[in-house]
Amino acid sequence: MRNPNLKPEQGWNYEAGMQNITDLGWATLTTEATAYLMQIDNWIQWSPSNTGTWRPANLQKVESKGLELSTSATSTIGEAKVQATAAYTYTSSEQTAVYEGSSNDLGKQLMYVPLHKGLFQQRLSIKAGAC
């Protein structure tokens, strides 16, 4: 269903990151860190109504800030490439202002935006015809 009162999002963001690549001889270690800050007016958030229909609505002002950290080790053994990655993300996304008459979610973490997120991944690649 269409919402004629829906306003477009507007905002700005800053992001800064670093990457370090180290050759350990037997493997390459890649480490990355990124920090970011976003200020968004009229953030569009989809949420279910009482009937279960998903509808968009504006949140007056949202600040989202966080830090992403990851490290990855990659090694080649014959025709096989092995990679292991670990990552962590911290994301604080909160309303900093609410429209008059809105529910009072001021300062609360937005729904569907996890505060903490972790990842561990392993990958094995073998060149075609190597087996």
N, C-alpha and C positions, 0 to 999 in steps of 0.2 A: 504494500500500500504506500502511496506517495505522501510525503510530508511537506506541504507548501511552506512551512515555517523554517525548514532546514536551511542553515546558513553555511557558506563554504568555509573550510578551515583556512586559517592564515597563521603564519608564525615564522620562526627562524630557528636555526640550529647551529651549534658549533661542535666540531669533532676534531680530536687530535689523537694520533696514534704513533706507535713505534714498532719496529720489527728488528729482530736480531737473528742472524743466521750464523751458526757455528758448525764447522766441519770437524767432526770428532774422529775422522779417519774411517771408522767402521759404520758411521751413520752421520746424517745431517740433522741438526737440531734447530728448529725454527720456533722462536718465541715471539708472540705479539701481545701488545697491550693497547687498548683504545678507550678513551673517555669521551663522553658526549653529553650535551645539554640541549634540550628542545623546549621552547615556549610556544604553545599553540593556543590560539583563540578559536572558539567554536569547534572544538574537537568533536568529530562524529563518532559516536559509539553505538554499535548495534546491540540490542538486548531484546529478550523475548517479552511479549506482553502477557497479560493474564490468560489469553487464549492460546498462547504458544507461538503466535506470529512474530517473526523478528522484525523490529522497526528501528530506524535510525533516529537519533536525537543528539542535539548539540550539548556539550558541556562547555561552560563559559570560558574558563581558562585552565589549561593543563600544563604542568611542568613534568617533563620526563628527563631523567638524568641517569647515567649509569657508567659501568666499567665492564669491559670485555677482556678476558685474559685467555690465552691459549698457548699450548706448546705441542709441537709435533716432532716425532723422531722418524726419519725415513732411512731405510737401508736397502741396498741391492745385494742379493745373494744369487749369483748366477743369472738366470733369466727371470728371477722373481724379485719383485719390489714389495717390501713390507713397510707399512706405515702405521704408527699408533699416535692418536691425538687425544689430548685432554683439554677441556675448555670449561670456563666458568663465566657466567654473566650475572651481574647485579643490575637490576632496572627498577628505579623508583619512579613511578608514574602516578601523580596525585593531582587532584583538582586544587587550584590555588584561589579560585573564585567561583561562585555559583550564582545562577540566575535567581532573581527574587521568586519565591514560591517553589523553588526546586527542592528535591530531597537534600538533606544536609550530609553530603558525602565529602565535605571539605576536609582536605588533608588525608583522605583514605586512599589506599592503593586501588587503582582502577581494576575492574573485573577483567579477566582474560589476559592480564599482563602479569606474568610471574615475577615476583621479587627476586628470586634466586633460580638459576637454571644451570645444570651441569651436563656435561657430555663426555663420554669416552667412546672412542671409535677405533676399530682396527680394520686395516685394509690389506689385502693380498692381491697383487696383480702379476700375472704371468703372461709373457709375450706369446702370441698365437704361434702354434707350431713348435713350441718349446717342450711340450710334454711327450 
